[in-house]
Amino acid sequence: MASGSDRNPIIIGGLPSQVPDFDPEETQEWLDSLDAAVDERGRERARYLMLRLIERAREKRVAVPEMRSTDYVNTIATKDEPFFPGNEEIERRILNATRWNAAVMVSRAQRPGIGVGGHIATFASSASLYDVGFNHFFRGKDEGDGGDQVFFQGHASPGIYARAYLLDRLSEPNLDAFRQEKSKAPHGLSSYPHPRLMPDFWEFPTVSMGLGPIGAIYQARMNRYMEARGIADTSKSHVWAFLGDGEMDEPESLGQLSIAARESLDNLTFVVNCNLQRLDGPVRGNGKVIQELESIFRGAGWNVIKLIWDRSWDPLLAQDRDGILVNKMNTTPDGQFQTYATETGAYIREHFFGDDQRLRAMVEGMTDDQILHLGRGGHDHRKIFAAFSAAKAHKGQPTVILAKTIKGWTLGPNFEGRNATHQMKKLTVDDLKRFRDRLHLPIADKELESGLPPYYHPGRDSEEIQYMHDRRRSLGGYVPTRVVRSKPLALPDDKTYATVKKGSGQQSIATTMAFVRLLKDLMRDKELGRRFVLIAPDEYRTFGMDSFFPSAKIYNPLGQQYESVDRDLLLAYKESPQGQMLHDGISEAGCTASLIAAGSAYATHGEPLIPVYVFYSMFGFQRTGDQFWQMADQLARGFVLGATAGRTTLTGEGLQHADGHSQLLASTNPGCVAYDPAYGYEIAHIVQDGLRRMYGGDAEHPHGEDVFYYLTVYNEPIQHPAEPADVDVEGILKGVYRLSQGASGAVPAQIMASGVAVPWALEAQKILAEEWNVKADVWSATSWNELRREAVACEEHNLLHPEEEQRVPYVTRKLSGAEGPFVAVSDWMRAVPDQIARWVPGTYQSLGADGFGFADTRGAARRFFHIDAHSIVLAVLTELAKEGKVDRSALKQAIDRYQLLDVSAADPGAAGGDA
C-alpha cells in the first residue's frame, strides 16, 4: 500500500504557468529537438516520443499533467501480459455450454403460453469476462469471511444461472421456471439479481441501472470502514462491479467516482462491458464511449485499463511503425465499429484497411475470413486475465477495466451488433443450428427441429465440470452465494430508554432531538454501541448531532491532517481513521448507498451493523426512493430518519424542502416499517421494538426480520410529556392508541393525529370542550401505514378463508368503542391518513397539507392548509352538524370567531428549532 501522501496527493498535475524559465537556452534545445522530430520523422513519431517521455517522467516521479485519454489500444502491452494459468481449451468448452444454456433458457421462456421475456445479448457480450472471473478471481465465502462482493450486471443473469446449472447448483426445472417465481415454485428463478426473491443465491440487486456502480463503491468503502473499526477483517475482500457502457450515463454511475479515488479504494474494480450499444442503438454512434469513459475515470483519479483488441491484432500492431493503424483505430467512431461487427471480411478490408496503402499492405496476406475474425479484447481469456490481474495488483487507486465486446456475440448474424438485439429473445431453428455449430456442441438437428431446444450438460464426471468445481474449491466456494452467519445481538434493557421516557420537563425540544438523546444512550451500550453507524449528508449540526463529533468522530481513512478551525470548541469537528460517523458530503445517494452497505453487513460479512441515516425528510423517499427499494431487495436493515418532516414545520425553507408526502411514498415499500411519532416515549418504544425485530431474532426469524424502520421526526420544539403509567405500548407499535380522553362536554367526537399535529389536536380538544360542549378524545396515530398494512392483511385472509372466523383489523377493533365522528389530522397530505378510512367504524374525515409547501410562519402555513387547532375544531363541528348533533349555524360562527379565512390572523406559532 502506498503511503498516505502518495495515495491522496493535493496536486495531481499541471503546467507550471507561474514558474519563471531559469534556463531559456536549455528550454529552446528541447523545443528544437521536438521540431526536428516532427520535420524529419513526422507527427506520429513525434507523438510517440512525447508519450514515452511522459511515461518515463512518471517513472521518475516527475509531476506532469495527467493524460485524460490514451490511444485506442490495450493498456497492457503484449510483452507485459502475465502467464495464463488456466486450461484455455477446457474453459472455452465450459463457456460454450454456458452460452448455450443461457440463450436456450430465455428462448424456452418465450414458449407459447408463457412468454415471460428475458435478455440474452448482454450476457453473450460479457460471458468471457465473467468466465475468467469465476475461474480465477472471484473469492467465495467458504473460508469464513465475506469473500469477494460481485455486483453482476442485471441483464446478464441468465448466464449466471446457466453456469450454476452446470455446477448442479440449479436444476433443469429451475431453468424452465425462469421468471415464473410463483407459478413454478419452488423452482422459480427471478428475472434479475434479487436477494429478497432468492436469498440464498443473489447478494446485490443491480438491474435498476446506476445503482450497481454506486452500491459497489460504497460497499468497498464499507469494507474498509469495518476493518478500520475492528468489526471484521475484510482485507481479503475485493469488490467487482460489472456494468454496461450505456448504464454509465446514469448519474449514480459516475456521480461518486471521486470518493473511491479520494479514499484510495484499491479493493474495488469496475468492469465496464463496452459493447457500444444501449437498449435501442449505439451508445456514442458519432463518438467513442471508451475514450470518453477513460477521460472521466482518469480525471476522477482512477486507474484505467483499456481492453480493446484480442490477440489476433497483436501481429498487425507490431507492424505499425508509422502509427497509421493506431490512428485509424483512434478516428473510427463507435457507430462504424458496430457496422464492421455486422459486415463481411471483404467490407472491412475495403472500408477499414482500404483507404491507406500501408494499411492495405498489413492485411495482404490475410483472407477475408481472417479479417472478419479480428476480434475484440473482451472476448479473449488471456487478455481478460491480464487486465483482471493488473487490477488486483494495483495499489492506491480503484481500477476500471473498459472492455470492448460485441452485443449478442456468438448468437449469429441476426443478433450480433444489431440495434434491436437487446429486445431479441427468441431463437429460430436456423439461429439455433448456427449457434450450436459456432459453439461446437454435440446436439443433433432433430433435437432442435422438434419441441423445445434442449439444455446441454457435458456430464457430472466430465473434464469440464470437474475443472469448474476444482476452480471454485481453490477460490473458496461458489459465487454468487448469500450466507447469513451473524448471531442475534444482546439488546439493552429498559433502563437505556428511561431518560427519553421521562419527557422533557419544562424544556421544549423537537422529536429529532428526542431521538438523538436516545441514540446517545444506546451508543453507550458496551455491546451495541460500537455497531451503530451514523450517516448524514452534511447535516449533523442541523440535526443536533454535532455532540457526537468529539466521541464518535467522523470516519476518514487519512485521519485529520490539518488543525480544525473550531479545535478549541467543545463540539469541534473531529476526523479519525477509526471514526464511527459517515459524513458523505452533500449526496443523499451516497448516504443511502452507505446505509445499504452497512444494513446488509450482517449477511455480507456476518457482522451486524446498525445504520442510522438522518436526512432532510424531503430528500429521502422522494430523491432516493429507488435506493430504498434496492435496500429492501438487499434485505438490509437499519433506521432511516426523515428529519425536518412535515409540510408546514420547516419554516422559511419553502417548496422544495417541505415534505408532506414521504410517509405515503414509504407506504409503497413492503420492506419499510414507517412511523410518525409525536413524543419521546413513543420513539423509545418504536426504536426498542425495531432493534428487537431487526437484530434480536426469535423462533420465526432466528437472524432477525428483513425490514428497515422509517421514522419522521420534526424540528419544532414542544414539551414532551412523561410516559403515562398505563401507556398502551401495543397501540404505539401497531399504529394507534388513545392519548387523551375528553374530560368535559356532552357531544362525543374523536380526533386522530400523528407527529407534530398531536399538540394541535390536544388544543382543539380543549377548545371544543370549553366553547362548544364537545367531548373529544385524542388518539395518537403513530403509524397510518402499519394500520393499513395490517388491515389489508386481514382482508386478504378473509377473502381466501371464508369458512373461518373473519378477522377484524386492529384499527377497527381499537376504535370500536369510540363514538364518532372521527377527524384525522397530520402535517401530511390527506392521502396519508385516508389510508385507513374504510376500516374506521364511523364517519371519517381528514385534514391535510395538500399542495406545494411555501415559506412562512408555521401558524400561517397551518391556517392556509386548514390543519391548525381552530381548523380541527371547525372540522369536528362540521361532521357533528352532518349528523345533526350540532346546529349548522355553529360552523359560520366558528369561521368568524377564529378568522379562519384570514391566513394573517393566525398565531405565528413556535419559532426556530432547527433540530
N, C-alpha and C positions, 0 to 999 in steps of 0.2 A: 504494500500500500504506500502510495506517495505521501509525503509529509503534508501537513495542513496547508502550508503556504503554497506548495506546488499544486495541491488539489483545488484550491479556491483563490486563484490569483485575482487581485483587484484590477489590474490592467492586463487584458489578454493580448493585445497587439495594436499597433497603429503607426502611422508615419510620423516621424519626429519633426513636425512642421515648425515648431518654435525653437529648434536647436540650431545654432549657427554652424556653418561649414568651416571647420578649422584647417582643412587641407584641401582647398579647391582644386589644386593640381591633381592630387590623387583621385578625387571625385571625377575629374574630367577624363582621366585614364580609364576608369571603369566604364564611363559612358561611351568613350570612343571604342572600347572593346565590344560593347553591345552593338554599336552602329556597324562595326566591321562584320560581326557575325550575321547581322541582317543583310548587309550588302553582298557578302561573299557566299553565305550558305542558305540564305532565305529566312523568312519569318518563322517557319515551322521549327527549323533548327535552333534559332534564337530563343523561341518559346521553350523548347526542350531544355536548353541550357539554363534558362531562368528558373524553371521548375526544379531542376536539380540543385541549383544554388539555394533556393528556398528550403528544399529538403535538407541539405547539409547545414543550413543555418539553424534549423530546428534541432538537428542532431547535436549541434554545438551550443544549444540553449541560447541562441541569439533571438531576441524578441523581434519578430517580423509579423506583419499583418496576416490574419487568417485568410486562406483561400476559401471562399464560400462555395465554390464548386470546382470539381476536377473533371478530367476527360471522361468521356462516356465509355469507360473500360473498367475492368475489375480492379478493385483497390489492391487486392493481394496478387502480386506477380506470380507467374507460374513457378519460378525458381524458389519462391518462398512458401509454397504450399507444403503442409506437413504430410507425413506418411499417412495414408488412409488405412486404418486398422481393420476395416470390415471386409467381408467377402462380398464384393460388388455383384457378382452373378447371383448369389442367393438373395441378396437384398433386392435385386431387380425382380426376381420371381415373386418375392413377397409383395412387393409394391404392385406388381401386375394383378395379383389376386385381390389385393385391397381395392385397387382402382375398379376392377370388375364388380366386386360385391357392392361397393358404394353406389355405382351407377345403376346396377340391377335393382338394388333396394328401392331407390327412388322411382325407377321405372315401374316396378311392381306396385308401388303405392299409387300409381296412376291407373290401375286396373279398373275395369268397369264396375260401378257400384261403390267404389272407394274414392278415388280422385282427390286425395288429400294434399297433393303437391310435394314439393321438395326441391332442392337445388343440387346440381352435380358439377357445374362448371367451375365453381370456386375451388372445391377440393381437387378437381382434375388439375388445376394450375399449381396448387400448393402441395400436392401429395409428396413430392420428393423432399420438400422442406420438412414436413412432419416426419417422414420416414427416417431421415438422418437423425432428427431429434430423438425419436423413440429408440433407435438402435444404439445411440452413442452418447446422448446428453441428458435427457430428462430423468432426474432422480425421483425414485418412488419413496414411500413412507415406511418401508419395512425396517429401516434402521431405528425407528422410534422417534424420528424428528419429523418436521413438516415436509421433507423432500424439497423438490422444486415446485414452484407455483406456475402452472402453464395456463395462459389465457388463450383458449382456442378460438379462432375466427368462427363466428356463429354459423355462417353458411357452409362451413366445411364439416359440420357434424356428421354427415353420412360417412365420410371417410374414417372418422374416429370410431364410429360404430362398426364399420366393416373390419377394421383391424382388431377390435375387441372380439368380433365373431371368430376370426382365425385363431385367437388365443383362448377360445372356449369361455370367454367372459360373458358373451351373449350367444343366444341360440338362434337357429333359423326362425322359430316362431317370434323371437324378438324382432328380427329384421323385418318380418312380414307385418309386424304391428307398429312400424314406423308411423308416427303421427296419429296413432289410434290408441290413445292412452287409456281411455275408459272402456271403449267397446272391445278392446283386446286385452284388458287387464287379466292377469298381472304381467303380461309380456310387453305392454306398450312402451314405446320409446318416444321421448319428447322431440319436438321438431328441432330444437336448438339446445345449447348448453343451459339447462335449467336445474340447478341443485334442488330446488324445492320439489320438483317433479321426479327427479332421480337422485335422491340424497346420498346414495352410496357410490355414485359414479361421478357426476359433474361437481366441480368446485366453484367455478366462476361464471356467472351469466354474462354474455358478451354481445348478444346479437342486436341489442339496441345500440346501433353503431356510434362510436365515440366514447362509450362508457368503458369498453375494454382497455383502451390506452390509458385513460386517467386512472382507472382502477388498478392497473398494473404498476403505474408509477407510485401510487400511494401504498400499494402492497409492499413494494420493495422498500419504501421508506419505513413502513410499519415494522418490517423485519429488522431493520437497523435500530429502530426505537426500542423494540422488545429486547434486543441484545444489549443495548446500551444501559437499559434499566435493570438488567439481570433477571428478566422474567423468563426468557427462553434463549437457548443457543440456536441462533438462526444463521450462523456463519457459513454453513454449507448450502444454504438455500439460494437458488437463483430463480429470478422471475423472468419468464419468457412470455412475450405478448405477440401473437400472430394476428396481423392486421391487414387490411386492404388499402391499396393506394387511393381508391375513391373515398374510403372511410376517413382518410386523413383530412378531408375538407370539413369534417365536423369540428366545431370549435373546441369541444372537450378533448379531441385527439391531440391537438398541438398546444392547447392553452396553458398547460402546466409543465412543458418541457424544461423550463428553467429551474424548477425546484429539483429535478433529478440531477441536473448538472451542478447546481449550487451545492447540493449535499453529496456530490460525488458517488452516486448510486451505481457503482460498477457491478452490483448484483442484479442489474436489470438489462435485458436485451429486447429491443423491439425487432421483430422480423416483419417487414412490410412486403407483402406479396404484390409486386408491381406487375400485374397482368395488363395494365394500361387501360382497363375498362371499368366503367361504373356499371350500374344496373341496366342502363339503356344505351350506352355508347362509350366513346373514348373518354378517359379522364381529362387529358390535355391533348386533344387532337392536333392542335397547332403548336404545341409546346412539348416539353419533356418533363414529365412529372418526377422522374428520378432526380434530375438535376435540380428541380425546384425544391424537392424534399431534402436533398443533400444540403442546399444552401440554408434552409430553415433549421435543420438539426445542427449543422456546424455553427451557425450563428447563435444557437441556444447553448452551445458548449458540449455537444455530444460527440462521441467518436463515431464516425460514419464509415461503414464498409459497403461498397457497391459490388454487387454480384450480378453482372450483366450478361457475360458470354460464357458458353460452355467450352470444353477443351478443344472442340473442333475448330475454333477460331485461333487457337494458340499459334499454329504454323503461319497463318496469314498475318497475324500481328507481329510475328518475329521478322517477317519480310518488310514491314512497314517503315523503312528507313527515313522516308520523307514525311511521315505522319499523315499521308493522304487518306489512308483507311480510317485512322482515328478521327480525322477531320470530317469524313463522310458520316461516321457514327455520331459525331457531335452535332452535325447540322441536319440530320434526318429527324423530322418530327414524329411524335408517337403515332399519330394517325396513319402515317405512311408505313411505320413498322407493323401496325396491325394489318395493313393491306398485304405486306410481304408474308405475314403469317397465314394468309388465306390463298396466296397465289402459287404459281408453279416455279420450279427452279429456273426455267428459261426467263420468266418475268423478272425474277430477282437479278439474274445475270445482266439483263438489259437495263433495268432501272436503278439498281443499287451500284453495280460494278461498271456499268457501261459508259458512264459519262467522263471517264478519265482513262487514258491508255495504261497508266500504271496500275490502276485497279483491275482493269481487264486482264492484264498480264498475270496478276496474282492468282486468278482462277482459271487460267487457260487449261491447266491440266486436270481440272475437276469436271465431273459430269454434272448435268442439271440436277440429278437426284442428290448428289453430294452437296451441291449448293443449297438445295431445298432443306437439307438436314443440318445446316449450320444452325446450332441451337442456342437457347438462352440459358444463362447460368443457373437459374432457379430450378432447373431440371437435371443438374449434373451433381451426383452424390459427392464426388471428390471436391468440387468447388464449394459445395454447401458445407461439407465437413471443415474445409479450411476456414470459411467465414465464421462458422459457429465456434471453432477452436480459438480463433483470434478474438472473438467477442468475450469468451470466458476468460481468456488470459489478460485482457486489457484491464489496467488498473487506473483508478482516479476519475473515470467518466462512465456514464451509461453508454451503451452502444446501440446503434440502429443498423440493421442489415437491410439494404434496399435490393431485393431480389427480383430480377426481371423474369417473368414467366409468360405463358400463353394461356388465356382463359379457355377452358374446355380442352386442354392438352390431352392428346391420345383418343379423344372421343370421336374423332373423324371429321371430315371436311364440312359436315353440316353444323358442327359445333365450334370447332377451333377458331378463336379470334373473331367470332361473329358478334355483331352488336346485340343480337337478341339472345345470346347464349345463356345469360343468367336466368331467363324465364323458361328455357327449354328443359324439359324433364322426362320426355317420353322418347325412348329409342325404338326406331323401326327395326324390322328383321334385318334389313340391309345394314343399318347402323350397327346392330349387334354383331353381325358377321365381320364387318370391317374392324370393329373394336376388338373382338376376340382374336382376329389374326394379328392385329397390332401388338397384342399382349402375349401372343404365343400360348394361348390356353387350350388344353385338350377337351374342348366342348364340341360335340357333333352338331352338324347343321340341323338335324331333325329335332334336337333339343331346343333349338331357337325358333323353329318354324311352327311348333305346336304348343299351345299353352303359354304359361309364363316363363321367361328366361330363367335358367337355374342359377343358384349361387355356386361358387366354386370354392372347394376346400381341398388342399393337397393331401390331407390325411393327418391325423394327430401325431403319427410317428414319422412323418416326412421330415426331410432335412430342413425345409424352410420353417416349419412350425417349431422344431427343436431349437433352431437358431434364434427364433423370436423369443422363446422362453428363456434361453440362456442369456440373451442380451438384457432382458428385463431383470433377471435374477442378479446380474452383475451390477445393475443400476439401482437396485433396492426396491423392486416391486413394480406393479402395474400402474400405468398412468393413462387416463385420469382415474383417480380414486379419492373419494371423500371419506375420511375416518374421523369419528368423534371419540377422542381419548380423554377429554377433560372430566374431572370429577366435580360433583356439586360443591359449591363453596359453603364454608361455615359462615352463616349470616349473623349480623349483630342482633342483640336482644332489644327489647322495647326501650331500654334506658337511652339508647342512642337517639331516639326520636322524641325524648321527653321535652327538650328545650323548645322545639318548634311547637309542640302541642300545648305549651303554656300560653301561647299567644304573644302579642307584642306589648301588652300593657297599655300605657298611655302613649307609646310611640306609634307613629304611623309609618308603615313600611309597605312596599309593594310585594306582590306574591313572588316576583323574581327574587327579591332579597330573602324572603322566607325560604325559598328553595336553596339559595346559596348558603344560608345559615345551616340548613340541614345537611347539605353536601359537605360543608366543613367538618361537621361532627362525624359523618360517615367516613371521611378520609382519615380520621384519627384512628379508625379501627385497624388493629395490627395486621389482620389477615386481609381484610377487604380493601383497606385504604390504598395500598400500592397498585391495585388493579384498576383504579379509576383512571381514565384517560380524558382529560379536559380538552375540549375543542371549541374554538371560536374564530370567526372571520374578522379579526382585528377589532373586536368589540368587548374585550374583557372588562375594560373600565366602564363602558356603558352599562354593563350588566352587574356592576358591583363586585366583579371577581378579581380585581387587582389585588385584593387582600391575599390571594394565593401566590402572587409573584415571589415573595421572599422565601416561602417554604417549599412549594411545589416546583417553582421555577419553570421557565419556558424552554422546551427542548430545542437545542441547536447542536448538531454534531461537532461544530467547531468551537463551542463554548462562546464566551463573551470576550472578544479580543479588543475591546475598547472600554473607556470609562463612561459609564452611563451618565447622561446629563442630570438624572434625578437620583444619583447614587447615595446622596445624603438623606433622602427621604425614607420614611418607614416602609412605604409600599413601592420601593424602587423596582424598575424594570430589570429583571434578572434572568439571563440565559445560561444554560448549562447543558453539557452533553448527556447528563442524566435527568434532564428536566422532564416533568410529568405533563406539562401543558403544551398542546399543539397549537401554535399561533400561525395559522396557514395563510395569513395575509387576507386581502380583500378578495376572497374566492370562495363563495358558498359551494361551488362544485368541488373544489379541492377539499374543503372541510368535510363534505358528505362522503367523498372517497376515503378520507381518513376514518370517518365514522364506520363505514362498511368494513374496512380492513381490520379495525380494532374489534368491531362487533362480531366478526367471524373468526377471530383468533382462537376461540375455543375449539374450533374444528381444524383450522389451518395448521396450528402449531400445538394443539392440545392444552393451551393455557388460556383460560377465560380472562378477557379484559372487559371493563365496564365503561364504555364510552359515554360521555355526557356532552352532547353537542348543543351549544346555546347560540341562537342567532336571532336577528330581526325576524319576527314572525312572518312578515310579508315575503321574505326571501327564502323561505323554506319550501313548503309543498308547491308553491307557485313557480319558483325558479328552478328547483332541482327535484321536482316530483318524479321524474323518470329515474333518478338515482334512488329515491326512496322505494320505488318499485323494484329496482335492482337489489336493494338491501333486503327486501322481503324475499326475493327469489334466492338470494345467497344465504338465507336463514340467519342473518346477522341479528344481533341483539344489542340493546342499549337504550339510553334515554335521549330523547330529542326534545329540546326546549324551545318552543316558539315564544321568545320574549318580546316585550313591547307589543303584545297581542291586542286585537280589537280594532274596530273601525274608528272609534272616537277617543281612544285613550291616549294615543300618541300625539299630543297637542303640538301644533306648529309644523309637523312634518309633511302632511298633505297626502295627495292622491296615491303616489307610488309607494308610500310607507304604511298606509292604513289598511290593516288586514282584517277583513270581515268575512273571510271565506275559507281559510286554511283548514278549519275543522271539517268543513264539507269536503274539501279535497282529501283530507285524511280518511274520511269515511269510505272512500273508494279503494283504500289499500287493505286487503284482507289480513295482512301481517301487522297492521298498526293498531295498537290499543290507545285510543285518544281520550284525554280528559281535559276539562276546563274548570279547574278548581278555584274556589273563592278564598279559602283561608289556609293558613299554615298547617293546621292539623289535618285538613283534607289531603294536602300534599304529602304529609308524613305517611299517612296510611296508603296512599297510592304508590309512593316510592317503595315502601316496605313490601307491598304486595308485588310490585314489579320485580324487585330483587328476588323474591321467593319464586315467582313463576319462571323467570328467565335464568336464574343461577342456582336455585336451591335444589330442584329435582324432586320427583315423587315417583310413586309406583307407575303412574301413567306416562310420565315424562322423566325418565331417570337422568337425563342430561339437561333438563330444563326445557321450557317451551320455546318454539321458534317464532317469537313475536318481538316487537320493539314498542316502547312507550313514547307517546307524544303528549306533552303537557303544554298547554298555552298558559303563559304567565304574563303579568301586566306590569306596567311601570307607574301605576297610580298608587300613591301611598294611602293606606287605610289602616284603621286599628283592627288588629286580628284578635278575635275573642279566644279565650282558652277553650280547649276541647271540652264539650259538655260531659258530665259524668255518665250519662246514658247514651253516649254517642252511638249512632247507628252505623257501625263500620261496614256491615253488609251493604247498606244503601249507598254509602260513599263509593264502594268498589263496583257495585252493579250499575250505578249511574244516577240515583235519586234518593233523597231522604228528606223528611220533614225537619226543617231547620228551626222554624219558629211558628208556634201555634197562636192563632189570633186570640187576644185576651179579652177584647170587648167588641160590641157591635151585635146586631141582630140578624143581619143578612149574610149568609156564608158565601165565601168565594175562595179561590185558590190561585196563588201566584207561583209560577215556576221560574227560576232564574239560574244563570250559570256565571261563573267567573266574576268579573268586575261588576256585573249587573245585580249581584245579590244585595249589596248595600242600597241600590235604588229600590229594589223590591221591599226591603225592610222599611225604608222611608215611606213608600207607598202604603204599606200595611198600616203604619201609624196614622197617616193622613186619612185613609179610608175609615178607620175606627173613630177618629176624633171628629171628622167633618161630615161623614156620610153614613154612619151607623152600619158599616160593613165590617164583618169579622173575617178577615182574610188570613189564611195560613200561607206561609212562605216555605217553598221547597227548594233546596239546592240541587240543581241538576248537574252533577259533576261530569256526566258523560251522556249527551244525547246520542252519540254514536253507538256506545255499548248497549244502551237501552234498545235501540232499533235492531242492532245485530242479534240480540237475544230474542227479540220478538219475532224477527224473520225466521230464526231457527225453530221457534215454536210452531209457527205456521207451516213450515216445511214438514216438520214431523207430523202434524195433524193431517196434512194433505195426503201423506203416504201411509198413515196408520189410522184410518177412520174407525177401525174396530176397537182401538184402545181409548183409554180415558184421554180426553183432549187437554193439551197443555195450555196454560194461561200465561201470557207474557208477564215478566216481572213488573213492568211499569203498570200494567192493568191491575195486578194484584196489589201493588203498593198504594195505588191511588183509589182503590175500590171503596174505601170508607170515607173518602173526602167528597163533600158536596160542592159541586161546581157552581158556576162555570170556572174553567181553567184559562188563565192568561199566562203565556210564556214570553220571557224577555231575555235578551242577551245582547252583547255588543257584536253579534254576528248577523249576517243576513238571515231572513226569516226561514230560509230553506233548512237551516241547521236545526232549530227546534221543531220545525214542521216534520222532521223525520219520524217523530213518534205520534203524530196526530191521530192516526187510525186506531191506536191502542189506548188512548186516553179515555176513561169511562165517563164522558160528559162533554158538554160544549167546550170547544177548544179554539183559542185564538192566539196568534203570535204577534209579537212586535220585533222588529229587527232593523239593522242598519243596511238596508239595500241601496246599492248605488255606489258611486265612487266616494272615497273619503276626501277630506279637504282640510286645510289648515285653519284652526280657530280654537277658541277655548273649549274645554270639554263640555261645559254646560251648553254652549251654543250648538255644538255638534249634536248633542243628545236631544236637544229640543228640535233641531232640524229633522232628525230621523224619527222623532216621537217615541223615544225609548227611555226618557228620564222618568223620575219618580211621578211627576204630575201627569205625564202621558200614560203611565201604567194605571194611575187612578182612573183616568178617562176610559181606558180600555176595559177595566173591570166594570165600571158603571155602564158602559155600552153593552157589554154582554149580559149584565143583570137586567138592563132595560129590555133587551130582546126577549128575556124570559118573563118579563112582566113583574120583576121583583123590585124595581125602582122606576120612578116616573121618568119619561124621556126628557122632560124639561131639565132634569139634573145634568144632562150632557152639555147643553148650551151654557148652563151656569158654570160648570167646571172649566169649559173652554175660556170663558170670560174671566173667571176668577184667577186662573193660573196663567192667563195671557198666552195660551198655547199656540196661537197663530203668530206670535211675535218672537222670533229667534233671539233678538237682542234683549228680551226681558228675562231670559233665563239666568240663573245664578251661574257665574263662570265656572264654579267648581274648584276642586283642588288644583294647584299649580305645581309644576316641577315633577320630580320623581323619576329621573332618568332610569333608575334601577328598580 
